[in-house]
Amino acid sequence: MFSEMLRTLKCREAIKDHFFVNGEFRAGYEAKLRIDCLRKHGLVHGDAFTVLWKEPRVILYEVGDIEKNIAYLVNTMKFDNR
């Protein structure tokens, strides 16, 4: 499921090539890890996929970096839509 979605993302070919450098299964697994990270921080499943769809480069980021960015947005910038 994730690998099919990754193939349909609208981004530069260089980014897509980087997604699939270790194979389709690994790319899908890495996407799932990022989706799970976003869900852990309060996004519903559909919103997490929207983030991935609008900003496909999020797959290139390490999960720890994503968590740091979320912490910055919530704690420093006081961005919280709850």
Long-range contacts (C-beta under 8 A, 24 or more apart in sequence): 1-28, 2-27, 2-28, 2-29, 2-31, 2-32, 2-35, 3-27, 3-28, 3-31, 5-31, 5-49, 5-52, 6-31, 6-56, 6-59, 9-52, 9-53, 9-56, 10-56, 11-56, 11-57, 15-56, 15-57, 15-60, 18-60, 19-59, 19-60, 27-59, 30-59, 31-59, 33-63, 34-58, 34-59, 34-61, 34-63, 34-66, 37-63, 37-66, 37-67, 38-66, 38-70, 41-67, 41-70, 41-74, 42-82
